[in-house]
Amino acid sequence: MMTSIAGGLNTGIWLCAVVLGAAGSAIIVTVAASLLCAGVKCIVKHFKNGG
């Protein structure tokens, strides 16, 4: 009985880690994309103003 409980806990921890990892990656990608967009907008504005 104890081994199945430990196995279940282990699986639960792994699932949490995978979900958190996926969520973290999504957040990082979103933040990076928004920063990239902001940077591109700044560069475009800079060149439109004659550099």
N, C-alpha and C positions, 0 to 999 in steps of 0.2 A: 504493500500500500504506500509506504513512504517513497519508494522509487518513482511511482507514478505521479505523486504530488510534486516531487522535485523536478521530474521531467516536464510536467505541466507548467511549473513556475519558470523553468528555463526557457521553454517555448514562448511563454508570455513575454519574458524579458527580451528575447530575440525579436519578437513581433513588434514590440514597442520601439526597440532600437531601429528596426527597419523603417517603421512609420515615421519616427522622428528624423531619421536620416533623409528620407524622401522629402518630408516637409521642409527640413533645413535647406536641402538642395534647391527646392522650388523657390524659397525665400531669397536665397543667395542669387539665383538666376534672375529673379524679378528685380532685386536691388541693383544688380550689375547692369541689367538692361536699361533701367531708368537712369542710372548714372551715365551710361553710354549715350543715351538720347540727349540728356542735358548737355553733355560735352559736345556732341555734334551740333546741337542748336547754338551753343556759344561760339563754336568755330565758324559756323555758317554766318551768324550775325556779324562776327568780327570781319570776315571777308566781304560781306555786303556793305559794310561801312568803309570799304576801301583799305582794309588791313590796318 
